[in-house]
Every structure is written in C-alpha cells, then in structure tokens.
Amino acid sequence: MDSLINMLPLFKILFVFICMLIGIRFKLGVGLSVLIGGFVLALVTDMKMDALLQTVQSAVTDEKTIYLALIVALIMLLSGLLERTGQAGRIMDSLTGYLKSPRLRLVFFPALIGLLPMPGGAIFSAPMIREAAEGLDVTDKDKVVINYWFRHVWELAWPLYPGMLLGAALSGMPVFKFISYTAPGSLACILLGYFFFLRPSILPLKNGVHDNVEIKPGSALIAVKEGMPLLLAIGGALCFEGVFSLISPNIPFEAGIVVALFLAVICAAFSNSGSFAIICSLLVQKRFISMIFLILCVFIFKDVLGDCGLVGELSRLAGGEAALIAAAVFVPFLIGFIAGITMAFVGAAMPLVVGLVDSMGITSQLPAWAMLCMFSGFAGLMASPLHICFLLTCEYFKVDLFSAWKRIVVPSLALLCLGVAYFFVLV
C-alpha cells in the first residue's frame, strides 16, 4: 500500500499526459490540449484558484513568452511570404544547374524546403522530387520516404524551427547554444537517410547518370538575391545577438533574433508585389493564431508544473532517476508518435525534464538531458504515421500508408538509439 502511495506523483503526471493525448487524439488542437493538461494538473495537485490565476497571468506576461510568440509569428510570416510569392521556388530554380548527381537531385529539394518551417512542407517538395526522379528507376514508395525523411533532416539544427526555439526557451539556454547540443541529430538524420534510402544496394539507379545540366549565367547571383531573406534571418540573428550582448548583457538574446526576422520579412515583402495583402491574410489565418495560442498554453503549463509542487515529488521518486528517464525518453517519444507535432512533445516534456534536473541538483547535466528529450521526441515524431508531411506525401504519390510507414520506423528507432549513445558522451 505504501508503495502505491509513493507512486502517486507518477500516476498524477501520467493522468495529465493521458488527458493531453486524448485532447490531441480528438482533434481539440495541441494548444487547447496542453492548456487542459495544465488545468488538470492544477486540479490533481490541489492548487488554489487564486494561485492558478496568478501563475497563468505570470506565464502570459513573461518576457520569454512574449519574445517567443514574436519570433514564431515572424517566422510564419516569412515562410508564408516565401511560399505564396513563389520566391522559394525561384531559389530552387536558381540552384538546379549545380545538381549533377541523381541522388543529390532527389534529396536536394526536400532538404531545401526543410529550411522553411512550414507545416505540411513536404507537399511543396513532392512535385519537385517527382520531376527530379523522372527517367530514374525510383518507385513511388521510394519517393515518399525520401521526400518525407530529407524534408526533416535540419529540424534539430535549424534555428528557424519553432520547436527548437521553444526547447531553448524552456531549458533557459540561448538558441545557438541549445542547437550546438542538438545539431549532431541532423548529421545523424542525413547518414541514416543515406543508409536506409539512398545507398546503391537499396536504390540502384541503374539508369541514373551524372547529367551535364547547364548552369545559367548569373544563377549564383540570382540565388543570393532570392535567398537574401533567409540569409538575413540566420546571419542577422547571429550578428545582432553578438552586437546586443556587447551593448548590454541585460538585453535578451531573443531581441537579436526578432530584429533579424523582422528585417527578413521586410526584405521578402519589398522583393515581391502584393506582399502586404499576403501578410494581412497570414495574420488572420487559423494556423497562425493557433501557433501563437500554443506558445501561450505551453508556458502556462510549464509554470503550473513548476508551481504545483509535483516536480519535487517526482524527483524524490526512486531517487528521481526513473522519473527523469521517463520524462526525457518515453514521454517525448510517445507524444511525438501520437501527435506528430514537434511543439507538442517539446511543450509537454521539456518543462518536466528541466524541473526534475533542477530539483535533483544536476543542472550541469541539463544540456545532455534536454538533448535526449529532443532526440527522443523527434524520433517518435518521425516514426508517427500521423505526421502531416507523411500523410500528405503518401496521398500525393498514392502510396499505401502502412507499406511506406514500415520503411520509416527502423531509421527512426536508430535515431533514438544514437541519441541515447550521444547522451552518454555528453553526460
């Protein structure tokens, strides 16, 4: 009986996550599901109503919440502008002449589209991979797995992904420091993608040759011109972060990212006619509003989790190690697999990981545990048959979902194993 009582904190957090997953499963939306999870958490821990309201107010008005909401809003505006104005397509057209290898042509466009963090972006690159595979002995199932996998190879290393920004914010690390720990995941994804989908014994390409594709005069300059918004976003973020830190250490590093993204949006807007109307339509789009709402809900959940006292109880359970392993491996993997959304597993699992690490007094190990959480959740996400990019790609190529999914599971689990091995290197 005593052992069951001691396990009560674990049962409480499991119940909260189950409530969140039920909400996601019944399409209440990730943001609303996380918010419900926060209120259920307050309920099962007997949190007073006035304390809960104070926590909600503090979370919504917190500087980090506001900055992250601004950053995500600007990223969505930039991605939407590049997509709707056709500028993303012009970037790819200007680079086509440099792609001699058939295998490189197959992966280039999904990988390039992967630099734009837009939901369902794989459907953008699907027609391009079909064209790149023209005349090659590549089955539609091969096109599905290549398009889906290489569309996501940058996600653990690219600072424009909202999930990475949220993970950095929740862990309290600067974005580029956070990414320095997770970036090996991108290299792992590329290597796994080659091994499972591209190597000659898997994809022979017997009729594939190195084409003498003509490089158009001035295409390099065109690529730089069309890619200027992306160059401004990434290069500007690095530069402004450094400049602001020299001006005053009290200026949040997120301020540099906000300025860089704002300039990138302005650059994209002035490069394309009709941009003002596009921006106005993006601002009222359901997807845009839902993403900002999700940011607010995640930070409310994080603060409720920190204020309700449950993290301290979990850290004392089995010395805290069992709870921490569950929080960093099983919880993010399960949520990523069920939801198929990065923000869902980061928002639900990362606050728990950070809270447990703090309460156990092992803050020096936080980068390792945060990295493990990201690898685990991302592996679950990539293995998910509910991932919107996977569903859209299967539908585009008219491929049976289950037959394509079987080819994705093993490399996804291999990524999880590599994450565990990398964890032991860091720790």
N, C-alpha and C positions, 0 to 999 in steps of 0.2 A: 504493500500500500504506500509506504514511504517513497519507494522508487517511482511510483506513478505521480505522486505529488511533486517530486523533484523534476519530473519531466514536463510539468505543467507549462512552463515558459515555452518549451519547444512546441507543444500542442497548440498554444495560442498563436505563435507566429505561423505555423503550418496552416491553421484555420484562416488566418488573414490572407495568406498567399492563395489558398484554395478559393476564397471569395473573389480575389482579384482575377484568377484564371477563369472562374465561372463567368464573371462580367465580360472578359475578353471573348470567351467562347460564344456567349450570347450576343456578341456584337454591340455591347454598350459603349464601346470605344475604350482605348487604352487609358486616356486621361481620366475619364469618369470611373473606370475600374480601379485605378490607383487611388483616386480620391475616396471611393467607397472603402477600399482597403485601409486607408488612414483612419476613417471614422470607426470602422470595425475594430481596429487596433486600439483606439481610444476607449471603446466600449468594453472590450475584454480585459483591459488593464485598469478599469475603474477611474479613468481620467476625468476630472471635474470639467463641467461645461465651460466655466469661465477660463480655466487653464487651456482648454482646447481652442477656444476662440482667440485667446491671446497668441497661442502658437501659430494658428492659421494666419493671423494678421502679421506676425513677425516674419513668417515664411514668405508671404506675398510681397512684402515691402523690403525684404532683404536685398542688399546691393548685388549679391551674386545672382539672385533670381532675376532681377531687372536686366543685368548685363547679359545673362544667357538668353533671356527672351529676345533682347535686341539683336544679339548675334544670330540666333536661329531665324528670326524674321528677315534679316538682311540676306542670309544665305538662301532662303527660299525665294526672295525677290530676285537675287542674282541668277539662281538656277532657272527660275521661270522665264526671266528675260532671255537668257541664252537659248533656251529651248524654243520659246514661241516666236522669237525673231529669226530663227534659223541660224544664229551665229555659231551655235555648237556644231551644226552641220558644216558650216564654212570652215571651221577649224579643222575638221576631219578631212574635208576635201583638199585643203592646202597641204596636208601631210601624206596623202595617199601615195604620191610618187616615190616616197622614200621607203616604201614597204616592198622589198624584193621577195622575202621568204613567204611561201604559202602559209606556214604555221603562224608566222608573225602577223600576217594579214587577218587570220582567223581570230586572233586574240586581241589585236590592237584596238578595234573599235569598241568592244565591250569594256576593255580596260580604260580607254579614254573617256567613255561615258561614265565610268565609275568615279571619275574625278568630280562629277556633278552629283551632289547628294539629293537626287530627286526620287521620290517613291515610285516604284514601278519602272525605273530607268532602263531595265533590261529590254522592255518592249521598244525602246528607242533604238537600241543597237541590234535588235533581232533582224530587221530588214537589211542592215549593213553586213551582218555575218552571213546572211543568205547570199548576198551578192558576192562577198569575198570567197564563198565556198563554191561558186559557180564553176563547173568544169572539174571539180575535185571529187574524189570518191569519199565524200563525207555524208553520213546518214543524217537524217533529221534529228535522231536521238543524240548524235554527236554534237550537232549544232546547239541543241538545248542545253546540254551540260557545259559546253564550252562557253556559251553566251552567259549562262547563269553564274558559273564559277568565277570567270575572269571579270565579270561586272563588279564583283565584290572584293577583289584582291587588295584594294587600297584602304579598305574601311578601317583597319586597325592602325593605319599610319597617316591618315589624311585629316588635317585639322578643320576641314570644312564640314565634316560629318557631325550632325547634332549629337549623336550618341557619344562620340569621343569628347566633345565639349562638355556634355553633361557628366561623363565619367570623371573628367578632370576637375570640374566644379565640385562634385560631391566628395571627391577624395582630397580636395584642398590643394591640389598641385597645379602649377602653371601648365597650360595646354601642351607646350612643346616638351616640357619635362615628362609629362604623363605619356606623350606619344613616344618619347625615347625608350620607354619600357615596353610599349605595346607594338612598336614598329616591326620587330622581328616576325610578328604574325603575318605581315604582308609578304615577306620573303618566303615564309613557310607556305603560304597560300599559293604563291607562284610556282614553287617547286613541287608541291602536291598536285597542282593543276597540270603541270607538265607530265609528271609521273603517271597520273591516273587517266589523263585525257589526250595528251599530245605526243607522247613518245612513239617512235616508229612502230614498235610492236603492237601498240594499241590503235594508232591512227597512221597506217602506212603511207597514205597519199602517194600511191604509185604513179599516178598521173599528174602529180604536183611538181612544178618546176619553179626555179627562181626566175620570175618574169623580168624582162627588161622594161619596167614601167617608166615612162618618160617623166622626168621631173620638170614641171612647168617653170619657165623663167620667173624669178621673183617669188616663188612659192614660200621660201623661208621667211621673207619679209611679210608676206600675207599671213602666215601662221602666227608670227609675233604680233602683228596688228590685231588679228581676230582674237588671239588668246590674251590680249592685254588685260581684260577684266580678271582673268584667273591669275595672271602674273601679279597684278596689283593686290589681289586678295591675299595671296600667300606671301609674296615678298614684302608687301606693305605691312602685314601683320608682324613679321619678324623685325622690320626696321622700326616701326612705331613703338613696339614693345620695348626695344632697346633704348630709343630716344626718351620715352616717357620715364623709364627707370633711371636714366641719367638726370632728368629734370627733377624728379622727386620719387623716392621709393614708396611714397604713400599712394601714388596713382596706380589703381588696379591694372594688372596686365591685360585684362579684358578690354580696357579702353583702346589699346592699340589695335586690337582685332576689329572693334566696332568701327574705328576710323578707316581702316584699310578696306573693310567690306563696303562701307558707305561710298568710298571713292570708286570701288569696283562697280557698284550698282550705277553710279553716275556715269562712269566710263561706258558701260554697256548701254545705258539709256541714250547717251549722245551719239553712239555709234549706229543706232537703229531708229528709223522713223516709227511713230506710233507707240513708243515705249511708255509714254505717260498713261495712255489708256490701258496698256497691259498691266502696269504697276497697280492701277486702281482696281482692275479686275482681280489681280492676285491678292490684294489686301482684304477683299471680302470673300475670297474663296474658302469653302468649308475646310479644306485641307490645311490652309494657313492658320485659320482660327483654332482648329483642333490641335495643331502643333504647339501654339503658344499656351493654350489651356493645359496641355500635357506638362509643359515645363512647370507651370504653377502647381499642378497637382503633385508632381514628383517632389518638389521642395516642401510642400505641405506634409506629404507622407514622411519625408526624411526628418523633419523637425518633430512631428508627432512621435516617431520612433525614438528619437533622441530624448524627448521629454517625458515619455510614459514610464521609463524605468525598466522596460523589458530587455533592453540590450545588456544591462548589468546582470540581470537574472540569467540570461543565456550564457554570458561569459563565465559564470560560475558552474554551469552545467558541464560535467565531465571535464573540468579544467578549462572549459572554453574551446578546446581544440576541435571536438566533434561538431559543435555549433558553427565554428569558423570554417571548417572544411565543407560543411553542408551549404553555408552561405556563399562560399566562393566557387563551389563546383556544381553541386546538384541543383540549387535554386536557380542560378542564372541559366544553366543548360536547359532545365525543364521549362522555364518561362520563355526562353528563346525558341525552343522547339514548338511550344504550343502557340505562342503569339506570333512568331515570325517577324518580330519588330525589335530593333536594337534598343530603342528608348524604353521599351517595356522591361527588359531584363536589367538594364543599367539602373533605371529608376527604382526598381523593386529590390535588387540585390546589393547594389553598391553602398547604400546607406547602412545596411546591416553589416556588411563587411567592415566598413570604416568604424562603425560603432563598436563592434567586437574587438577589433585591433586596438582601438583606444582604451577600452575598458580592461583589456588584458595587459596593457603596458608594453606593447611591442610595436610602437609606432615606427620604429626604424625598418620594420618589415612591411609597412603599408604598401610601398610600390610593388613588391612581389605578390601580395595578396590581391591588390587591385588589378594587376596584370592577369592573374589567374582567373579572376572574376570575368574580365573582358574576353579572354580566350575561351572560357567555358561557355559563356552566353553566346558568343559568336559562332562557336561550333554547333551549339544547339539550333541557332538561327539558320545556319547554312544547311543543317540536316532536316529542317522543317518543311514538310510538304505544303504548309500553309503560307509560306513566304510568297508575297505578292509577285515578286520577279519570277519565281519558279513557276507559279500558276500561269502568269501571262505568257512566258516563253513556251511552255507546253501547249498552251492554247494557240499561239501564233503558228507553231510548226506542226500542230495537230498530232502530237505525240502522246501516247498513253502515260499518264502521270506516274503511275506506280513503277513502270519499267524504267523511266528516267530517274525517279527518286532512288531506286536501288543503287544507281551508279554514284549518287551524291553522298550516301550515308557513310561509306567507308572512309573517303578522304576527310569528311567532317570529323569523324571519330579520331582519325590520325592527327588532325589539328589539335584536338583536345589533349591527346597523349603528348604531343610536342609542347603544348602549353604547360602541362604538369612537369615535364622534364626541365623546361626553361625556368619554372618556379624554383626548383631545387638548386639551379645555378645561381639565381638571384638571392635566395634566402641563405 
